Amino acid sequence: GQMDETNAPSPEFLHPCASLQEALNQCNITTDLVPTWIPDGYIESNVDIIQTPKHRVFQVNYENGDSIIVIRIADYLDTHPAQIEQSDSLIEIYPCSGIDYYILDNEGILQAAWISENFECCISGPMSLDEVKHIIDSIKKG
């Protein structure tokens, strides 16, 4: 009927959160997914939360002039995300605290992708390999 709002996202998703961690906290997500270190000069912008029937995506940009580091976390809610595809752009699999981080080079933009529980996560931006590893190391683990 006209009052069928079962597919509407709950209102909390309509408000951008100040930080990625705050957005996860709001959704009662306790898995550690957010790095605490980002290269100097990057400012965290608003977090976008996109709700689809299958998953909920949290995305935040860290901006420094024209450079943008993007962190995207997809919460697959009731299912497990697919395994990360191996591709020609893979430069390294970096294990950290029991999780394999796939580091890819996409024409100079480095990307780290990993799966933690029901979450598929990705960080990408114009970073050095050392910076990517430093970001990964800064994700609080339990």
Secondary structure, 3 states (H helix, E strand, C coil): CCCCCCCCCCHHHHCCECCHHHHHHHCCCCCCCCECCCCCCCEEEEEEEEECCCCEEEEEEEEECCEEEEEEEEECCCCCCCCCCCCCCEEEEEEECCEEEEEEEECCEEEEEEEECCEEEEEEECCCHHHHHHHHHCECCC
